[in-house]
């Protein structure tokens, strides 16, 4: 489902001005391998538009922290 969303947005943004993409806990049911692949795909997608991914899962945050820092991934932790 995430691949379809990204594909349709990529097609749409090819013809219009890109706008931010906001995702809320879309990786919650992914295993570690799939969530890491999805994070890498989102980092690549973020080269053309702003991607905001919200999660309360520490493992997703840890995986994002493990991505190559040159990918432009930034982690911001909200206070409780």
PyMOL CGO cylinders between C-alpha atoms (Angstrom):
from pymol import cmd
from pymol.cgo import CYLINDER

trace = [
    CYLINDER, 0.00, 0.00, 0.00, 2.85, 2.42, 0.86, 0.3, 1, 1, 1, 1, 1, 1,
    CYLINDER, 2.85, 2.42, 0.86, 4.45, 1.71, -2.52, 0.3, 1, 1, 1, 1, 1, 1,
    CYLINDER, 4.45, 1.71, -2.52, 1.19, 2.62, -4.27, 0.3, 1, 1, 1, 1, 1, 1,
    CYLINDER, 1.19, 2.62, -4.27, 0.91, 5.87, -2.33, 0.3, 1, 1, 1, 1, 1, 1,
    CYLINDER, 0.91, 5.87, -2.33, 4.50, 6.86, -3.11, 0.3, 1, 1, 1, 1, 1, 1,
    CYLINDER, 4.50, 6.86, -3.11, 4.10, 5.87, -6.75, 0.3, 1, 1, 1, 1, 1, 1,
    CYLINDER, 4.10, 5.87, -6.75, 0.93, 7.90, -7.20, 0.3, 1, 1, 1, 1, 1, 1,
    CYLINDER, 0.93, 7.90, -7.20, 2.46, 10.91, -5.43, 0.3, 1, 1, 1, 1, 1, 1,
    CYLINDER, 2.46, 10.91, -5.43, 5.60, 10.65, -7.57, 0.3, 1, 1, 1, 1, 1, 1,
    CYLINDER, 5.60, 10.65, -7.57, 3.42, 10.64, -10.70, 0.3, 1, 1, 1, 1, 1, 1,
    CYLINDER, 3.42, 10.64, -10.70, 1.37, 13.60, -9.44, 0.3, 1, 1, 1, 1, 1, 1,
    CYLINDER, 1.37, 13.60, -9.44, 4.43, 15.62, -8.41, 0.3, 1, 1, 1, 1, 1, 1,
    CYLINDER, 4.43, 15.62, -8.41, 5.91, 15.14, -11.88, 0.3, 1, 1, 1, 1, 1, 1,
    CYLINDER, 5.91, 15.14, -11.88, 3.07, 17.37, -13.15, 0.3, 1, 1, 1, 1, 1, 1,
    CYLINDER, 3.07, 17.37, -13.15, 2.53, 19.75, -10.22, 0.3, 1, 1, 1, 1, 1, 1,
    CYLINDER, 2.53, 19.75, -10.22, 4.48, 21.47, -7.48, 0.3, 1, 1, 1, 1, 1, 1,
    CYLINDER, 4.48, 21.47, -7.48, 5.44, 18.91, -4.79, 0.3, 1, 1, 1, 1, 1, 1,
    CYLINDER, 5.44, 18.91, -4.79, 3.90, 19.36, -1.38, 0.3, 1, 1, 1, 1, 1, 1,
    CYLINDER, 3.90, 19.36, -1.38, 4.86, 17.84, 1.97, 0.3, 1, 1, 1, 1, 1, 1,
    CYLINDER, 4.86, 17.84, 1.97, 3.90, 14.24, 2.66, 0.3, 1, 1, 1, 1, 1, 1,
    CYLINDER, 3.90, 14.24, 2.66, 2.78, 13.48, 6.21, 0.3, 1, 1, 1, 1, 1, 1,
    CYLINDER, 2.78, 13.48, 6.21, 2.75, 9.84, 7.34, 0.3, 1, 1, 1, 1, 1, 1,
    CYLINDER, 2.75, 9.84, 7.34, 1.59, 8.64, 10.75, 0.3, 1, 1, 1, 1, 1, 1,
    CYLINDER, 1.59, 8.64, 10.75, 2.82, 5.23, 11.96, 0.3, 1, 1, 1, 1, 1, 1,
    CYLINDER, 2.82, 5.23, 11.96, 2.67, 3.67, 8.48, 0.3, 1, 1, 1, 1, 1, 1,
    CYLINDER, 2.67, 3.67, 8.48, 5.45, 1.22, 9.37, 0.3, 1, 1, 1, 1, 1, 1,
    CYLINDER, 5.45, 1.22, 9.37, 3.88, -0.11, 12.57, 0.3, 1, 1, 1, 1, 1, 1,
    CYLINDER, 3.88, -0.11, 12.57, 3.06, -3.56, 11.11, 0.3, 1, 1, 1, 1, 1, 1,
    CYLINDER, 3.06, -3.56, 11.11, 6.29, -3.93, 9.10, 0.3, 1, 1, 1, 1, 1, 1,
    CYLINDER, 6.29, -3.93, 9.10, 9.00, -6.31, 10.25, 0.3, 1, 1, 1, 1, 1, 1,
    CYLINDER, 9.00, -6.31, 10.25, 12.54, -4.93, 10.65, 0.3, 1, 1, 1, 1, 1, 1,
    CYLINDER, 12.54, -4.93, 10.65, 13.63, -5.75, 7.11, 0.3, 1, 1, 1, 1, 1, 1,
    CYLINDER, 13.63, -5.75, 7.11, 10.59, -4.14, 5.49, 0.3, 1, 1, 1, 1, 1, 1,
    CYLINDER, 10.59, -4.14, 5.49, 10.60, -1.07, 7.72, 0.3, 1, 1, 1, 1, 1, 1,
    CYLINDER, 10.60, -1.07, 7.72, 14.26, -0.44, 6.93, 0.3, 1, 1, 1, 1, 1, 1,
    CYLINDER, 14.26, -0.44, 6.93, 13.57, -0.79, 3.20, 0.3, 1, 1, 1, 1, 1, 1,
    CYLINDER, 13.57, -0.79, 3.20, 10.61, 1.58, 3.54, 0.3, 1, 1, 1, 1, 1, 1,
    CYLINDER, 10.61, 1.58, 3.54, 12.72, 4.13, 5.44, 0.3, 1, 1, 1, 1, 1, 1,
    CYLINDER, 12.72, 4.13, 5.44, 15.33, 4.01, 2.68, 0.3, 1, 1, 1, 1, 1, 1,
    CYLINDER, 15.33, 4.01, 2.68, 12.60, 4.51, 0.06, 0.3, 1, 1, 1, 1, 1, 1,
    CYLINDER, 12.60, 4.51, 0.06, 11.19, 7.44, 2.04, 0.3, 1, 1, 1, 1, 1, 1,
    CYLINDER, 11.19, 7.44, 2.04, 14.66, 8.99, 2.31, 0.3, 1, 1, 1, 1, 1, 1,
    CYLINDER, 14.66, 8.99, 2.31, 15.00, 8.71, -1.46, 0.3, 1, 1, 1, 1, 1, 1,
    CYLINDER, 15.00, 8.71, -1.46, 11.50, 10.18, -1.96, 0.3, 1, 1, 1, 1, 1, 1,
    CYLINDER, 11.50, 10.18, -1.96, 12.47, 13.07, 0.35, 0.3, 1, 1, 1, 1, 1, 1,
    CYLINDER, 12.47, 13.07, 0.35, 15.00, 14.26, -2.23, 0.3, 1, 1, 1, 1, 1, 1,
    CYLINDER, 15.00, 14.26, -2.23, 12.11, 15.82, -4.15, 0.3, 1, 1, 1, 1, 1, 1,
    CYLINDER, 12.11, 15.82, -4.15, 9.63, 16.71, -1.41, 0.3, 1, 1, 1, 1, 1, 1,
    CYLINDER, 9.63, 16.71, -1.41, 9.46, 17.03, 2.34, 0.3, 1, 1, 1, 1, 1, 1,
    CYLINDER, 9.46, 17.03, 2.34, 8.49, 13.82, 4.14, 0.3, 1, 1, 1, 1, 1, 1,
    CYLINDER, 8.49, 13.82, 4.14, 7.30, 13.88, 7.75, 0.3, 1, 1, 1, 1, 1, 1,
    CYLINDER, 7.30, 13.88, 7.75, 7.03, 10.47, 9.38, 0.3, 1, 1, 1, 1, 1, 1,
    CYLINDER, 7.03, 10.47, 9.38, 5.50, 10.30, 12.83, 0.3, 1, 1, 1, 1, 1, 1,
    CYLINDER, 5.50, 10.30, 12.83, 5.91, 7.22, 15.02, 0.3, 1, 1, 1, 1, 1, 1,
    CYLINDER, 5.91, 7.22, 15.02, 5.99, 6.31, 18.67, 0.3, 1, 1, 1, 1, 1, 1,
    CYLINDER, 5.99, 6.31, 18.67, 7.97, 3.13, 18.01, 0.3, 1, 1, 1, 1, 1, 1,
    CYLINDER, 7.97, 3.13, 18.01, 11.56, 3.25, 19.18, 0.3, 1, 1, 1, 1, 1, 1,
    CYLINDER, 11.56, 3.25, 19.18, 12.71, 0.58, 16.72, 0.3, 1, 1, 1, 1, 1, 1,
    CYLINDER, 12.71, 0.58, 16.72, 11.58, 2.72, 13.76, 0.3, 1, 1, 1, 1, 1, 1,
    CYLINDER, 11.58, 2.72, 13.76, 13.45, 5.70, 15.21, 0.3, 1, 1, 1, 1, 1, 1,
    CYLINDER, 13.45, 5.70, 15.21, 16.54, 3.56, 15.77, 0.3, 1, 1, 1, 1, 1, 1,
    CYLINDER, 16.54, 3.56, 15.77, 16.42, 2.28, 12.20, 0.3, 1, 1, 1, 1, 1, 1,
    CYLINDER, 16.42, 2.28, 12.20, 16.10, 5.84, 10.88, 0.3, 1, 1, 1, 1, 1, 1,
    CYLINDER, 16.10, 5.84, 10.88, 19.07, 6.87, 13.02, 0.3, 1, 1, 1, 1, 1, 1,
    CYLINDER, 19.07, 6.87, 13.02, 21.04, 4.03, 11.42, 0.3, 1, 1, 1, 1, 1, 1,
    CYLINDER, 21.04, 4.03, 11.42, 20.57, 5.41, 7.90, 0.3, 1, 1, 1, 1, 1, 1,
    CYLINDER, 20.57, 5.41, 7.90, 23.50, 7.12, 6.23, 0.3, 1, 1, 1, 1, 1, 1,
    CYLINDER, 23.50, 7.12, 6.23, 23.60, 10.70, 7.62, 0.3, 1, 1, 1, 1, 1, 1,
    CYLINDER, 23.60, 10.70, 7.62, 24.11, 12.08, 4.13, 0.3, 1, 1, 1, 1, 1, 1,
    CYLINDER, 24.11, 12.08, 4.13, 20.58, 10.90, 3.25, 0.3, 1, 1, 1, 1, 1, 1,
    CYLINDER, 20.58, 10.90, 3.25, 19.14, 14.00, 4.91, 0.3, 1, 1, 1, 1, 1, 1,
    CYLINDER, 19.14, 14.00, 4.91, 17.21, 12.17, 7.61, 0.3, 1, 1, 1, 1, 1, 1,
    CYLINDER, 17.21, 12.17, 7.61, 16.53, 14.22, 10.73, 0.3, 1, 1, 1, 1, 1, 1,
    CYLINDER, 16.53, 14.22, 10.73, 15.05, 12.87, 13.95, 0.3, 1, 1, 1, 1, 1, 1,
    CYLINDER, 15.05, 12.87, 13.95, 13.11, 15.12, 16.27, 0.3, 1, 1, 1, 1, 1, 1,
    CYLINDER, 13.11, 15.12, 16.27, 11.78, 13.70, 19.50, 0.3, 1, 1, 1, 1, 1, 1,
    CYLINDER, 11.78, 13.70, 19.50, 8.69, 15.42, 20.88, 0.3, 1, 1, 1, 1, 1, 1,
    CYLINDER, 8.69, 15.42, 20.88, 8.47, 15.86, 24.65, 0.3, 1, 1, 1, 1, 1, 1,
    CYLINDER, 8.47, 15.86, 24.65, 5.98, 13.71, 26.50, 0.3, 1, 1, 1, 1, 1, 1,
]
cmd.load_cgo(trace, "trace")
